[in-house]
Amino acid sequence: MAEKIRNYINGKWVDAARGKTFESRNPADNRDLVGTVADSDATDVDKAVTAARKAFREWSLTPAPHRGEILYRAAELLVKRKKELGELVCREMGKVMPEAMGDVQEAIDMTYYMAGEGRRLSGETVPSELPNKDAKSVRVPIGVVAQITPWNFPIAIPSWKMTPALITGNTVVFKPAEETPVCATRFVEILIEAGLPPGVLNMVHGFGETAGEPMVRHPEVDVVSFTGSNPVGERLAGICGSMHKHFTMETGGKNPIIIMDDANLELAIEGAIWGGFGTSGQRCTAASRLIVHEAVHDRFVKMFSERAALLRVGPGSDKKTEIGPVISEAQYRRILDYIEVGKKEGAKLILGGNALKKGKHANGYFIEPTIFIDVQPKMRIAQEEIFGPVVAVLRARNLREAIDIANDVPFGLSAAIYSQDVNKTAVAERDLNTGLVYINASTIGAEIQLPFGGTKRTGLGPRDAGGRGGALDLYTQWKIIYRDYSGRLQKAQIDKE
Ligand code: SIN
């Protein structure tokens, strides 16, 4: 049954001001209408930002451990509703059930983790060079945060962004992806039920141009966090730069796995299957390039394509399915276009390459696991993010060449190497120019207690999730406090006569 999905502004569920709606449909069966959703514009955004601004002072003065208790209760509710939420992720986004449950688990982990930050949020206390004087730094919240999230992790990524913003005392205006508004709404409902006061968290549904961009341009928004496409991220970065807003973005990858001649090939194949075709290749960290040492290339390709040919494609709700649909018709067409590009560029298609249209696939967006070999490093299918179940295999003569190929793309999110030689993996760990490096593991599956993000055109600004350099750095600024209790004028750096 389709739900009516509304905005959440200043503690109330409301329709979009202009009364318009859009639909969210199941990508595995587009006859299934999941939600009818408020289609918002600048008027709704303005109300949400105004509410967030009004709530900021009181929320920022609420002791952080109390804010943490609310997040802790939210984590408990997520645990209780994990299955129900997983089923919704599967229905609205298309993930197979184990991955849909993993999406929710990641939000559980993140929410507990940030609840704990309520009793940490530590700064530094250092000695002063002068007697009877204290010197310390404290984290302070920045203000109103606008968050724009993607559809591929419809519960996990909102949790990466929202929980650190809230624990540090900021208020939030949230625009989830238009493909997964029902999942986002369930997550927001949980945070509200856990006890967030009105105005602290506001949600505005809609599209990038009509709701997202007015949010970013709103003068009362102090911080913007965006995950999505590169062209949009770069435009938003320009707006934020010109308006002096704090900004972070995560916009994709072209992630390689290097498979060396001494690799455990069975293990490497498992990693390449999971990284290349898991979530139908729709992870920013998907292993879309395999760079294989020439000595094992042919054997690897044979084993890999035989294993990939066995993958079962279908609705995520079917227990036997390993690869679900892709998210939308637009994405489906884009992936099929890239497959044509690969053929025209002269890469050799050895598996898949087609849409599936019959039987259980008739009303969804299903694409066969697709493998190209003889891919050259400068081909578009080796350089551009496809975000689908398409893997490009490239050949390398040695480790140096493999690393150079791996780094020779505009993105730098995740990279992996399979090798049993500790020295080779150490060189790769040092020289791969990516935010995440995996040794003898695939490119996907980052954990929330460390920052998530990348180098080059993958990202800008502090990273998402936990750990040093993670999201706490985006949502707080440092205040430095000196307290002089000597009762006389003391002058730092000035020599005494
Ligand atoms: C992502 O790629 O967006 C999710 C993180 C991961 O699987 O590493």
Residues whose N, C-alpha, C, O or C-beta is under 5 A from the ligand:
A	BS01	SIN	R283 C284 T285 T443 I444 G445 A446
